[in-house]
Structures are given as structure tokens and as C-alpha cells.
Amino acid sequence: MNLIKQVAIILGFWFAGELLSYITKIPIPGSILGMLLIVLALEFKIIKPTRVKLVANFLLNNMAMFFIPAGVGIMCHFKILKQEWLPISVAIVISALLVLTVVGKLMERKND
């Protein structure tokens, strides 16, 4: 029963994010908003990490399976990738460096 509650909490935040995205019409996917909502709920101690720990660990340990549909989707659009490889590559490199920098700075700040 504990697992069902944990899944329900995570799905509830996902649904809340989807609903927020739909109502506000902001150009951010509902799944991202749901993630932000659950992070805020954990940060402000609205929910305890132990209430979602088992399911969250399962999802993190099996994260690779979530990339399979994205990989298949990319293969379906190989013609576009072939034509636009340079701007796509530049965007990937810049965004990766930006993410690494921001996460590094946040971790430095957290450890101070």
C-alpha cells in the first residue's frame, strides 16, 4: 500500500503541473511544472522525502528506459538531423555547458 501512495503523490504533482500548464497557457510542459512543484514541496517540507523515496529511487535506477522513446523519435527525424546538424550540435554543447555550470555553482553554494 505504501508504494501506491508514493506513486499517487508523484502522479498528483505531475497532474497538477499539467493542469497548471493548461490553465495558464505558459509554454512550459506540464511535466516540468510538476517536477518544479514537487521540488518546492520537498524543499519547503510540505511533503517528507521518505513519503516518495522508494518510488523515486526506482524511477532513478531505471531512468534509461525513459530515453528509449526519445531515441526512437530522433531516429524518425533523421533527415532533419542530417540537414540541421550544426545548429543542433551547437545548441547541445552550449546547453550542456550551461547546465554543468549552473549545477556546479549551485552545489558550491549549497556546500558553503
Chimera marker file (.cmm) of the C-alpha trace (Angstrom):
<marker_set name="trace">
<marker id="1" x="0.000" y="0.000" z="0.000" r="1" g="1" b="0" radius="0.5"/>
<marker id="2" x="2.930" y="2.338" z="0.715" r="1" g="1" b="0" radius="0.5"/>
<marker id="3" x="4.089" y="2.094" z="-2.910" r="1" g="1" b="0" radius="0.5"/>
<marker id="4" x="0.641" y="3.030" z="-4.188" r="1" g="1" b="0" radius="0.5"/>
<marker id="5" x="0.634" y="6.154" z="-2.009" r="1" g="1" b="0" radius="0.5"/>
<marker id="6" x="4.080" y="7.139" z="-3.244" r="1" g="1" b="0" radius="0.5"/>
<marker id="7" x="3.084" y="6.671" z="-6.884" r="1" g="1" b="0" radius="0.5"/>
<marker id="8" x="-0.108" y="8.647" z="-6.223" r="1" g="1" b="0" radius="0.5"/>
<marker id="9" x="1.887" y="11.547" z="-4.763" r="1" g="1" b="0" radius="0.5"/>
<marker id="10" x="4.245" y="11.682" z="-7.735" r="1" g="1" b="0" radius="0.5"/>
<marker id="11" x="1.404" y="11.357" z="-10.247" r="1" g="1" b="0" radius="0.5"/>
<marker id="12" x="-0.548" y="14.007" z="-8.344" r="1" g="1" b="0" radius="0.5"/>
<marker id="13" x="2.270" y="16.509" z="-8.786" r="1" g="1" b="0" radius="0.5"/>
<marker id="14" x="2.569" y="15.561" z="-12.458" r="1" g="1" b="0" radius="0.5"/>
<marker id="15" x="-1.171" y="16.110" z="-12.896" r="1" g="1" b="0" radius="0.5"/>
<marker id="16" x="-1.003" y="19.437" z="-11.031" r="1" g="1" b="0" radius="0.5"/>
<marker id="17" x="1.789" y="20.550" z="-13.366" r="1" g="1" b="0" radius="0.5"/>
<marker id="18" x="-0.222" y="19.529" z="-16.433" r="1" g="1" b="0" radius="0.5"/>
<marker id="19" x="-3.263" y="21.359" z="-15.098" r="1" g="1" b="0" radius="0.5"/>
<marker id="20" x="-1.227" y="24.471" z="-14.321" r="1" g="1" b="0" radius="0.5"/>
<marker id="21" x="0.286" y="24.418" z="-17.813" r="1" g="1" b="0" radius="0.5"/>
<marker id="22" x="-3.148" y="24.006" z="-19.399" r="1" g="1" b="0" radius="0.5"/>
<marker id="23" x="-4.819" y="26.741" z="-17.352" r="1" g="1" b="0" radius="0.5"/>
<marker id="24" x="-2.050" y="29.342" z="-17.567" r="1" g="1" b="0" radius="0.5"/>
<marker id="25" x="-1.110" y="28.569" z="-21.201" r="1" g="1" b="0" radius="0.5"/>
<marker id="26" x="2.555" y="29.139" z="-20.372" r="1" g="1" b="0" radius="0.5"/>
<marker id="27" x="4.977" y="27.490" z="-22.821" r="1" g="1" b="0" radius="0.5"/>
<marker id="28" x="6.434" y="25.090" z="-20.246" r="1" g="1" b="0" radius="0.5"/>
<marker id="29" x="5.460" y="21.407" z="-20.359" r="1" g="1" b="0" radius="0.5"/>
<marker id="30" x="3.243" y="20.243" z="-17.518" r="1" g="1" b="0" radius="0.5"/>
<marker id="31" x="5.677" y="17.504" z="-16.587" r="1" g="1" b="0" radius="0.5"/>
<marker id="32" x="8.384" y="20.116" z="-15.943" r="1" g="1" b="0" radius="0.5"/>
<marker id="33" x="5.985" y="22.223" z="-13.878" r="1" g="1" b="0" radius="0.5"/>
<marker id="34" x="5.031" y="19.103" z="-11.913" r="1" g="1" b="0" radius="0.5"/>
<marker id="35" x="8.703" y="18.440" z="-11.196" r="1" g="1" b="0" radius="0.5"/>
<marker id="36" x="9.140" y="22.019" z="-10.024" r="1" g="1" b="0" radius="0.5"/>
<marker id="37" x="6.091" y="21.689" z="-7.780" r="1" g="1" b="0" radius="0.5"/>
<marker id="38" x="7.366" y="18.503" z="-6.138" r="1" g="1" b="0" radius="0.5"/>
<marker id="39" x="10.833" y="20.020" z="-5.670" r="1" g="1" b="0" radius="0.5"/>
<marker id="40" x="9.258" y="23.053" z="-3.997" r="1" g="1" b="0" radius="0.5"/>
<marker id="41" x="7.059" y="20.815" z="-1.835" r="1" g="1" b="0" radius="0.5"/>
<marker id="42" x="10.131" y="18.851" z="-0.735" r="1" g="1" b="0" radius="0.5"/>
<marker id="43" x="12.216" y="21.992" z="-0.184" r="1" g="1" b="0" radius="0.5"/>
<marker id="44" x="9.554" y="23.698" z="1.929" r="1" g="1" b="0" radius="0.5"/>
<marker id="45" x="8.884" y="20.435" z="3.781" r="1" g="1" b="0" radius="0.5"/>
<marker id="46" x="5.272" y="20.205" z="2.640" r="1" g="1" b="0" radius="0.5"/>
<marker id="47" x="5.985" y="16.534" z="1.968" r="1" g="1" b="0" radius="0.5"/>
<marker id="48" x="8.759" y="14.486" z="3.535" r="1" g="1" b="0" radius="0.5"/>
<marker id="49" x="11.298" y="12.788" z="1.253" r="1" g="1" b="0" radius="0.5"/>
<marker id="50" x="10.524" y="9.434" z="2.889" r="1" g="1" b="0" radius="0.5"/>
<marker id="51" x="6.963" y="9.660" z="1.502" r="1" g="1" b="0" radius="0.5"/>
<marker id="52" x="8.258" y="9.254" z="-2.079" r="1" g="1" b="0" radius="0.5"/>
<marker id="53" x="11.681" y="7.670" z="-1.546" r="1" g="1" b="0" radius="0.5"/>
<marker id="54" x="11.011" y="4.098" z="-2.740" r="1" g="1" b="0" radius="0.5"/>
<marker id="55" x="9.287" y="5.062" z="-5.979" r="1" g="1" b="0" radius="0.5"/>
<marker id="56" x="11.710" y="7.919" z="-6.657" r="1" g="1" b="0" radius="0.5"/>
<marker id="57" x="14.678" y="5.574" z="-6.248" r="1" g="1" b="0" radius="0.5"/>
<marker id="58" x="13.043" y="3.019" z="-8.550" r="1" g="1" b="0" radius="0.5"/>
<marker id="59" x="12.476" y="5.675" z="-11.216" r="1" g="1" b="0" radius="0.5"/>
<marker id="60" x="16.035" y="6.974" z="-10.900" r="1" g="1" b="0" radius="0.5"/>
<marker id="61" x="17.520" y="3.477" z="-11.099" r="1" g="1" b="0" radius="0.5"/>
<marker id="62" x="15.520" y="2.747" z="-14.253" r="1" g="1" b="0" radius="0.5"/>
<marker id="63" x="15.841" y="6.137" z="-15.899" r="1" g="1" b="0" radius="0.5"/>
<marker id="64" x="17.398" y="4.679" z="-19.056" r="1" g="1" b="0" radius="0.5"/>
<marker id="65" x="14.044" y="3.207" z="-20.112" r="1" g="1" b="0" radius="0.5"/>
<marker id="66" x="12.602" y="6.732" z="-20.323" r="1" g="1" b="0" radius="0.5"/>
<marker id="67" x="15.137" y="7.665" z="-23.007" r="1" g="1" b="0" radius="0.5"/>
<marker id="68" x="14.112" y="4.868" z="-25.391" r="1" g="1" b="0" radius="0.5"/>
<marker id="69" x="11.029" y="6.698" z="-26.788" r="1" g="1" b="0" radius="0.5"/>
<marker id="70" x="13.079" y="9.880" z="-27.248" r="1" g="1" b="0" radius="0.5"/>
<marker id="71" x="15.777" y="7.945" z="-29.093" r="1" g="1" b="0" radius="0.5"/>
<marker id="72" x="13.226" y="6.331" z="-31.384" r="1" g="1" b="0" radius="0.5"/>
<marker id="73" x="11.668" y="9.749" z="-32.027" r="1" g="1" b="0" radius="0.5"/>
<marker id="74" x="15.046" y="11.143" z="-33.009" r="1" g="1" b="0" radius="0.5"/>
<marker id="75" x="15.611" y="8.272" z="-35.440" r="1" g="1" b="0" radius="0.5"/>
<marker id="76" x="12.276" y="9.040" z="-37.102" r="1" g="1" b="0" radius="0.5"/>
<marker id="77" x="13.525" y="12.548" z="-37.914" r="1" g="1" b="0" radius="0.5"/>
<marker id="78" x="16.973" y="11.619" z="-39.206" r="1" g="1" b="0" radius="0.5"/>
<marker id="79" x="16.522" y="13.691" z="-42.375" r="1" g="1" b="0" radius="0.5"/>
<marker id="80" x="16.110" y="16.875" z="-40.320" r="1" g="1" b="0" radius="0.5"/>
<marker id="81" x="19.118" y="15.955" z="-38.190" r="1" g="1" b="0" radius="0.5"/>
<marker id="82" x="21.198" y="15.453" z="-41.332" r="1" g="1" b="0" radius="0.5"/>
<marker id="83" x="20.225" y="18.887" z="-42.662" r="1" g="1" b="0" radius="0.5"/>
<marker id="84" x="20.491" y="20.811" z="-39.373" r="1" g="1" b="0" radius="0.5"/>
<marker id="85" x="23.357" y="19.019" z="-37.634" r="1" g="1" b="0" radius="0.5"/>
<marker id="86" x="25.463" y="22.126" z="-36.966" r="1" g="1" b="0" radius="0.5"/>
<marker id="87" x="22.887" y="24.286" z="-35.110" r="1" g="1" b="0" radius="0.5"/>
<marker id="88" x="21.678" y="21.213" z="-33.216" r="1" g="1" b="0" radius="0.5"/>
<marker id="89" x="25.235" y="20.335" z="-32.177" r="1" g="1" b="0" radius="0.5"/>
<marker id="90" x="25.968" y="23.913" z="-31.085" r="1" g="1" b="0" radius="0.5"/>
<marker id="91" x="22.744" y="24.030" z="-29.063" r="1" g="1" b="0" radius="0.5"/>
<marker id="92" x="23.591" y="20.712" z="-27.365" r="1" g="1" b="0" radius="0.5"/>
<marker id="93" x="27.124" y="21.804" z="-26.430" r="1" g="1" b="0" radius="0.5"/>
<marker id="94" x="26.062" y="25.239" z="-25.155" r="1" g="1" b="0" radius="0.5"/>
<marker id="95" x="23.129" y="23.879" z="-23.148" r="1" g="1" b="0" radius="0.5"/>
<marker id="96" x="25.269" y="21.101" z="-21.647" r="1" g="1" b="0" radius="0.5"/>
<marker id="97" x="27.940" y="23.598" z="-20.581" r="1" g="1" b="0" radius="0.5"/>
<marker id="98" x="25.285" y="25.916" z="-19.173" r="1" g="1" b="0" radius="0.5"/>
<marker id="99" x="23.673" y="23.109" z="-17.162" r="1" g="1" b="0" radius="0.5"/>
<marker id="100" x="27.040" y="21.911" z="-15.829" r="1" g="1" b="0" radius="0.5"/>
<marker id="101" x="27.977" y="25.466" z="-14.821" r="1" g="1" b="0" radius="0.5"/>
<marker id="102" x="24.670" y="26.203" z="-13.096" r="1" g="1" b="0" radius="0.5"/>
<marker id="103" x="24.619" y="22.870" z="-11.229" r="1" g="1" b="0" radius="0.5"/>
<marker id="104" x="28.260" y="23.315" z="-10.205" r="1" g="1" b="0" radius="0.5"/>
<marker id="105" x="27.597" y="26.817" z="-8.871" r="1" g="1" b="0" radius="0.5"/>
<marker id="106" x="24.505" y="25.642" z="-7.012" r="1" g="1" b="0" radius="0.5"/>
<marker id="107" x="26.411" y="22.789" z="-5.415" r="1" g="1" b="0" radius="0.5"/>
<marker id="108" x="29.225" y="25.135" z="-4.374" r="1" g="1" b="0" radius="0.5"/>
<marker id="109" x="26.659" y="27.466" z="-2.834" r="1" g="1" b="0" radius="0.5"/>
<marker id="110" x="24.922" y="24.607" z="-1.028" r="1" g="1" b="0" radius="0.5"/>
<marker id="111" x="28.190" y="23.347" z="0.476" r="1" g="1" b="0" radius="0.5"/>
<marker id="112" x="29.168" y="26.795" z="1.823" r="1" g="1" b="0" radius="0.5"/>
<link id1="1" id2="2" r="1" g="1" b="0" radius="0.2"/>
<link id1="2" id2="3" r="1" g="1" b="0" radius="0.2"/>
<link id1="3" id2="4" r="1" g="1" b="0" radius="0.2"/>
<link id1="4" id2="5" r="1" g="1" b="0" radius="0.2"/>
<link id1="5" id2="6" r="1" g="1" b="0" radius="0.2"/>
<link id1="6" id2="7" r="1" g="1" b="0" radius="0.2"/>
<link id1="7" id2="8" r="1" g="1" b="0" radius="0.2"/>
<link id1="8" id2="9" r="1" g="1" b="0" radius="0.2"/>
<link id1="9" id2="10" r="1" g="1" b="0" radius="0.2"/>
<link id1="10" id2="11" r="1" g="1" b="0" radius="0.2"/>
<link id1="11" id2="12" r="1" g="1" b="0" radius="0.2"/>
<link id1="12" id2="13" r="1" g="1" b="0" radius="0.2"/>
<link id1="13" id2="14" r="1" g="1" b="0" radius="0.2"/>
<link id1="14" id2="15" r="1" g="1" b="0" radius="0.2"/>
<link id1="15" id2="16" r="1" g="1" b="0" radius="0.2"/>
<link id1="16" id2="17" r="1" g="1" b="0" radius="0.2"/>
<link id1="17" id2="18" r="1" g="1" b="0" radius="0.2"/>
<link id1="18" id2="19" r="1" g="1" b="0" radius="0.2"/>
<link id1="19" id2="20" r="1" g="1" b="0" radius="0.2"/>
<link id1="20" id2="21" r="1" g="1" b="0" radius="0.2"/>
<link id1="21" id2="22" r="1" g="1" b="0" radius="0.2"/>
<link id1="22" id2="23" r="1" g="1" b="0" radius="0.2"/>
<link id1="23" id2="24" r="1" g="1" b="0" radius="0.2"/>
<link id1="24" id2="25" r="1" g="1" b="0" radius="0.2"/>
<link id1="25" id2="26" r="1" g="1" b="0" radius="0.2"/>
<link id1="26" id2="27" r="1" g="1" b="0" radius="0.2"/>
<link id1="27" id2="28" r="1" g="1" b="0" radius="0.2"/>
<link id1="28" id2="29" r="1" g="1" b="0" radius="0.2"/>
<link id1="29" id2="30" r="1" g="1" b="0" radius="0.2"/>
<link id1="30" id2="31" r="1" g="1" b="0" radius="0.2"/>
<link id1="31" id2="32" r="1" g="1" b="0" radius="0.2"/>
<link id1="32" id2="33" r="1" g="1" b="0" radius="0.2"/>
<link id1="33" id2="34" r="1" g="1" b="0" radius="0.2"/>
<link id1="34" id2="35" r="1" g="1" b="0" radius="0.2"/>
<link id1="35" id2="36" r="1" g="1" b="0" radius="0.2"/>
<link id1="36" id2="37" r="1" g="1" b="0" radius="0.2"/>
<link id1="37" id2="38" r="1" g="1" b="0" radius="0.2"/>
<link id1="38" id2="39" r="1" g="1" b="0" radius="0.2"/>
<link id1="39" id2="40" r="1" g="1" b="0" radius="0.2"/>
<link id1="40" id2="41" r="1" g="1" b="0" radius="0.2"/>
<link id1="41" id2="42" r="1" g="1" b="0" radius="0.2"/>
<link id1="42" id2="43" r="1" g="1" b="0" radius="0.2"/>
<link id1="43" id2="44" r="1" g="1" b="0" radius="0.2"/>
<link id1="44" id2="45" r="1" g="1" b="0" radius="0.2"/>
<link id1="45" id2="46" r="1" g="1" b="0" radius="0.2"/>
<link id1="46" id2="47" r="1" g="1" b="0" radius="0.2"/>
<link id1="47" id2="48" r="1" g="1" b="0" radius="0.2"/>
<link id1="48" id2="49" r="1" g="1" b="0" radius="0.2"/>
<link id1="49" id2="50" r="1" g="1" b="0" radius="0.2"/>
<link id1="50" id2="51" r="1" g="1" b="0" radius="0.2"/>
<link id1="51" id2="52" r="1" g="1" b="0" radius="0.2"/>
<link id1="52" id2="53" r="1" g="1" b="0" radius="0.2"/>
<link id1="53" id2="54" r="1" g="1" b="0" radius="0.2"/>
<link id1="54" id2="55" r="1" g="1" b="0" radius="0.2"/>
<link id1="55" id2="56" r="1" g="1" b="0" radius="0.2"/>
<link id1="56" id2="57" r="1" g="1" b="0" radius="0.2"/>
<link id1="57" id2="58" r="1" g="1" b="0" radius="0.2"/>
<link id1="58" id2="59" r="1" g="1" b="0" radius="0.2"/>
<link id1="59" id2="60" r="1" g="1" b="0" radius="0.2"/>
<link id1="60" id2="61" r="1" g="1" b="0" radius="0.2"/>
<link id1="61" id2="62" r="1" g="1" b="0" radius="0.2"/>
<link id1="62" id2="63" r="1" g="1" b="0" radius="0.2"/>
<link id1="63" id2="64" r="1" g="1" b="0" radius="0.2"/>
<link id1="64" id2="65" r="1" g="1" b="0" radius="0.2"/>
<link id1="65" id2="66" r="1" g="1" b="0" radius="0.2"/>
<link id1="66" id2="67" r="1" g="1" b="0" radius="0.2"/>
<link id1="67" id2="68" r="1" g="1" b="0" radius="0.2"/>
<link id1="68" id2="69" r="1" g="1" b="0" radius="0.2"/>
<link id1="69" id2="70" r="1" g="1" b="0" radius="0.2"/>
<link id1="70" id2="71" r="1" g="1" b="0" radius="0.2"/>
<link id1="71" id2="72" r="1" g="1" b="0" radius="0.2"/>
<link id1="72" id2="73" r="1" g="1" b="0" radius="0.2"/>
<link id1="73" id2="74" r="1" g="1" b="0" radius="0.2"/>
<link id1="74" id2="75" r="1" g="1" b="0" radius="0.2"/>
<link id1="75" id2="76" r="1" g="1" b="0" radius="0.2"/>
<link id1="76" id2="77" r="1" g="1" b="0" radius="0.2"/>
<link id1="77" id2="78" r="1" g="1" b="0" radius="0.2"/>
<link id1="78" id2="79" r="1" g="1" b="0" radius="0.2"/>
<link id1="79" id2="80" r="1" g="1" b="0" radius="0.2"/>
<link id1="80" id2="81" r="1" g="1" b="0" radius="0.2"/>
<link id1="81" id2="82" r="1" g="1" b="0" radius="0.2"/>
<link id1="82" id2="83" r="1" g="1" b="0" radius="0.2"/>
<link id1="83" id2="84" r="1" g="1" b="0" radius="0.2"/>
<link id1="84" id2="85" r="1" g="1" b="0" radius="0.2"/>
<link id1="85" id2="86" r="1" g="1" b="0" radius="0.2"/>
<link id1="86" id2="87" r="1" g="1" b="0" radius="0.2"/>
<link id1="87" id2="88" r="1" g="1" b="0" radius="0.2"/>
<link id1="88" id2="89" r="1" g="1" b="0" radius="0.2"/>
<link id1="89" id2="90" r="1" g="1" b="0" radius="0.2"/>
<link id1="90" id2="91" r="1" g="1" b="0" radius="0.2"/>
<link id1="91" id2="92" r="1" g="1" b="0" radius="0.2"/>
<link id1="92" id2="93" r="1" g="1" b="0" radius="0.2"/>
<link id1="93" id2="94" r="1" g="1" b="0" radius="0.2"/>
<link id1="94" id2="95" r="1" g="1" b="0" radius="0.2"/>
<link id1="95" id2="96" r="1" g="1" b="0" radius="0.2"/>
<link id1="96" id2="97" r="1" g="1" b="0" radius="0.2"/>
<link id1="97" id2="98" r="1" g="1" b="0" radius="0.2"/>
<link id1="98" id2="99" r="1" g="1" b="0" radius="0.2"/>
<link id1="99" id2="100" r="1" g="1" b="0" radius="0.2"/>
<link id1="100" id2="101" r="1" g="1" b="0" radius="0.2"/>
<link id1="101" id2="102" r="1" g="1" b="0" radius="0.2"/>
<link id1="102" id2="103" r="1" g="1" b="0" radius="0.2"/>
<link id1="103" id2="104" r="1" g="1" b="0" radius="0.2"/>
<link id1="104" id2="105" r="1" g="1" b="0" radius="0.2"/>
<link id1="105" id2="106" r="1" g="1" b="0" radius="0.2"/>
<link id1="106" id2="107" r="1" g="1" b="0" radius="0.2"/>
<link id1="107" id2="108" r="1" g="1" b="0" radius="0.2"/>
<link id1="108" id2="109" r="1" g="1" b="0" radius="0.2"/>
<link id1="109" id2="110" r="1" g="1" b="0" radius="0.2"/>
<link id1="110" id2="111" r="1" g="1" b="0" radius="0.2"/>
<link id1="111" id2="112" r="1" g="1" b="0" radius="0.2"/>
</marker_set>
